[in-house]
Amino acid sequence: MSENKVTENKEEKPHFRGSIIAPLILLTIGIVFLLKNTNVLTGDAWDTILKLWPLIFVALGIDSILRRDGVAGPVFWIGLGTVIILSNFGVLAWSVWGLLLRMWPVLLIAIGLDIVLGRRRSIWGPLAAFVIIIAVLVGALLLVGVGTPTVDEQISWAPAGEVNQAVANLNPAVGDLTVAANPESGSILLDGALHKRQGEIVYQNDSIANGIGTITLRSEGVQAFLPDNNASWGWNLDFSPAVSWTLNADMGVGEINLDLTGLAIQELDVNMGVGEITVILPEKGDFSASISGAIGEMVILVPQELAVRIESDTGLANLNVPADFSNQDDTYLSPGYEAGAANQVLLDLSQAIGSISVRYK
């Protein structure tokens, strides 16, 4: 009987280990302010801390490994947090997300290793599975990164009838989209070069009705994401300033660069799945612009001559506007903004994850 009591007393009680999320947040804030106080870190400390918010995902992943909850979940959370942090600090281009989305089979590999190694009592099983998964992911990224040749195609649109207004619908699947004004275009309303992947087809449809010309460019058949190191991949288009434009750009993954300087814009609608958007607004005009992205970075350059009203939906994104903009019920106004002004724009900005930056040109 006494031996049983001794055995019961020696039984180890369950040990509760708290989450590392809160300590990691405190450590991060402390390190950032220490670096700021010692002049190692430049810029605003709180802005840096906001960029580090994805550390919560990394902490969730590490916490799951220490709790031995498997490896599939930790791989996802640690990878997600790391990529967002590197993108926030400009180390990785936001367009890399499109490539990572193609790596979803790695999750199946993670689940398989999770079953074999991830749920053993020893911590070495989950750690070994984690290392194997990272190695598989890096190898897959290197293989997918091998580029394929590009094919150049010239495009030119010069409507036969009289056109006072023009509508451009641009739908590249992935790559780079660059738009600028060409004052020397003459009767050609739109021209440029399409740098396509082998197998990619760009369909062009155009029409004229009641003095309004419409052109639609749509890409299909893209089989790869990363371009060759020695070749650009995307569309470089020049617009004529002789007509007013309605511009609709819709892209899945890549970069959109719109320099609208010198163009007459009636309406602007830009949608990006994953990537970077840069828009230089024109100096003159009274128009509205809707610019949205799911994951990535958005930069809007505003001329001093243009009055701006901004309505935003930031989700998990950071929004930065010039210091002299006023904030009224989450609506930002540039100095001297008045409804009905000669040169003004109503900006509707939306970004789920990433950053939005509005700056003076």
N, C-alpha and C positions, 0 to 999 in steps of 0.2 A: 504493500500500500504506500509506504514512504517513498519507494523508488518512483512510483507513478506521479506522486506530487512533485518530486524533484524534476522529472521530465517535463511536466506541464509548466513548471515555473521557468524552465529553460527555453520553452518554445518562443521563438522570435516573434514579436508583435509586428503587424504590418507597419511599414514606414512610409509615411506620406511625403512625397517630394513635390514641392510647389512648382508652379510654372516659372520658366525663365523669362517670360515676356516682359513683365514689369521691371525686373532687374536690368534687362538689356536696354529698355527705354531710358532708364535712369543713367546707365553707363554711357549711352550715346549722347544724351544731353550734356552730361558732365564733361565728356571728352571734347565735344564741339566747343563749349564755352571756355575750356582750358586752352584749346588751340587758339581761340579768338583772343583771349586775354594775353597770351604770350606772342601775339602778332604772327603766328604761324599760318592762321587762317584769315583770309581777307574776305570782305563782303559781309552781308548780314547773317548773323549766326542763326536766327530763327528761320531764314530762308533755306539755309543748309539743312536744318533739322526737318523742315517740311519735305525736302527732297529725299530724306532718309526714311520717310514713313513706311516704305515697303520692308524695312527690317522686321516689321511685325510678322510678315509672311515667313521670313527666314527663321525667326524665333519659333514660329509654329512648327516648322519642319524639324529643327534641332530638338525641340521639345518632344516631338513624336518619336524621334530616334532614341532619345534617352529613356522614354517610357516603353520602348520596344513595341511600338504599335505597328510595325511593318516599315516598308521602305517606299512603297508607291506614293503614298501621301506626302511624306517628307521630300521626295525628289521633286514633286510638283510644286510645293510651297517654297522650297529653297530656290529652285530654278526661277519661279515667277518673281520672287522678291529680288533676286540678284539681277535679273535682266532689267527690271523696272529701275532699280537704283543706278545701274550703269547707263541706262538711257537718260535718266534725269540729269546726270552729270556730263552728258555728251560723249561718254566713252563708246557707247554703241549707238548706231543710228536706229531711230524708231522703226525703220523699215525691216530690221532684222526679225521683227515679230512675225512677219509673213513666212519667213523661213522656219521659225520655231513651230508655227502651226502645222507645218508639214511633218513634224517629228512626232505626231501623236502615237504612232506605233511603239515608241519607246515606253509609253505607259503600260502597254500590254506586256512588254519585256519586264518592266518593273513589277507588275502584278505576279508574273511567273516566278521571278526571283524572290518575291515576297513570300510566296507559298513555300519555296524550297529552303530559303535561308533566313528570311526576315523575322520569323516569330520564334526563334530559338531563345533559350534563356540567356545565353551569353550575348554580350553586346557586340562581339566580333562578327556574328552572323549578319545582323543588319548593316554594320559598317562595311563588310565585304560586299554585300549586295549593292550598297550605295555607290561604292567605288566602281563596280562593274557597270552600273547603269550610266554613271557619268562618262566612263570611257566609251561606251557604246554611243552616247549622245554626241560627244565630241567627234568621234570617227564619222558618224552619219553627217554631221554638219560639214566636215571637211570634204566628204564625197559629193554632197549636194552642191557645195560651193564651186565645183569645177564648171566653168562656163561653157556655153556653146556659141558658135559663130552668130554674128548678127547680119541682117540683110537690110540694106538701105533702100528706101523708097521715097521719092519726091511727091509732094502733093500740092495742088494748086486749085483754087476755087475762084472763078471769075464768072458770075452769073450773067447770062445773056440779056436779061431784062433789067429794068430800073429798080434799084434796091436802095431804100432809105434807112431801113433797119435790118439787122441781121441777128440770127439766133444760132449759136454754136453749142452743140451737145457733144461733149468729149467723154468717151468711155473707154479709156485704156484699162486693161485688167491689172497690170503691174508695171513697174518700171519708173521712169521719170517723165513728168509732163511739164514743159516749159512754154510759157506764153509771153510774148512781148509785142509792142507796137512797131509797125514798119511804115514810117511816113512816106516812103518812096514806092509804095505798093501799086499805085495807080488804080487800074480797074480790077486788080486782083484783091479780093477781100480777105482771103486766107491762103497762106502758102507755108511751106516748111518741109522738114525732113522727118521721116519715120524710121527710126533704127529698131528693126524688129528681130526677134528670135527666129531661127529656122522653124518652120511650121506655124508661125503666127500669121494670121490673116486679119487685115484691117478692112472693114466694110465701110464704104462711103455712100451716103444718101443725101441728096440736096434737092431743094425745091424753092419756088417763088410763088407767093400768094399775097395780093394786095400790097405790093411794094415791100414785103417782108421776105427776106431770104433765109432759109434754114439749111444748115449743114449738120449732119450727124456722122461722127467717126466712132466706130466700135471695134474693139479688138477681141479676137477669139483664137483659141488654139495654142495658148502659152503653156509650155511644158516645163519651164524652169524658172527659177526666181533670180538667182544672182547673175549679173552680167559678167562677161569676160573681163579680166583685169586690163586688157588693152582696148576695150571697145565700150562705148556708151550704149545704153539700151533705153529707149523711150522716144517721146515725141517732142520736137522743137518746132513750135508754130509761131508765125508772125501774123498779126491782125492789122487790118487797115483802119486808120483813124477817120476815114472818110464817112463812115456810117456809125450809128449808135448800136451797141451790142447788148444782147442778153446772153450771158455765158453760164453754161451748166457743165460742171466737171465732176465726174464720179469715178473714183479709183478704188480698187481693193487694197493693194499694198504698194508702197513706193514713196515717191516725193512729188509734190506739186509746187511749182514755182510760177506765180503769176505776177508779172510786172505790168500793171495796167496804166502806167504813166502815159499820158497823151491820148488815151482812149476815152470815148464817150460810152459810159456804162449805164444801162437802164436797170439791169438786175443781175445779181451774181449769186450763184448757188454752187457751193463746193462741198462734196462729201468724200471723206477718206475713211477707209476701214482701219488700216494700220500704217503709220508712216508720218511724214513731216509735211506741213503745209506752210508756205511762205507767200503772202499776198502784199504787194505794194499797191495801195489804193491811188486812184487818179486825183489830181489837184482840184478838178471841177466836176460838178454834176450833183444831181439830187436823186439818189437811188438807195435801194436796200440791198443788203448782202447777208446771206445765210451761209455760215461756214461751220462744218461739223466734222468731228473725228471720233473714232472709238478709242484707239490707243495711239499715242504719239505726241508730237510737239506742233504747236501752231504759233506762227509769228505774223503779226499784222503791222505793217508800216504805214503810218498816217501822215500825209503832208500837213504842214501848218495851216494851209489855206482851207482845209476841209474840216467842217464841224462834224463831231461824232457823237452818236448816242449808242451805247453798248448795253445789250441785254444778254445775259450769259447763263449757261447751265454747265457748271464745272464738274459735277460728279466728284471724282477723286483727283481732279487736276488742279494745279495752281494757276491763279489768274494774277497777272501783273499788268498794271496800267500806269501811264505817266502820273507823276506826283501831283500835277495840277488838275487832274480830272476830279470832278466831284462825284460823290456817291449818294444817290437818292433812292432808297428802297431797293438796293441791289441793282440799280440802273446807273451806269457811269456816263457822265457828260463831260465833253471837252470844254475848255474855257470859252465863254461867249456863245455856247450852243443855244439856238432859238429855233423852235418849230417854224418851218416855212422859209428858212434861210436859203440863199441862192445856192450855196455849195455845202451839202451835208449828206451824211450817210447814216442809215440805221443798220447797225451791226448786230446780228443774232449769232452769237458764238456758243458752240457746244463741244465739250470734250469730256469723255468719260474718264480716261486715265492718261496722265501725262502733264502737259503744261500749256498755258495760253499766255502769250506775251504781246501786248499792244504797245508800240513804240512810235515816237515821231520819226519821220523819214529824215 
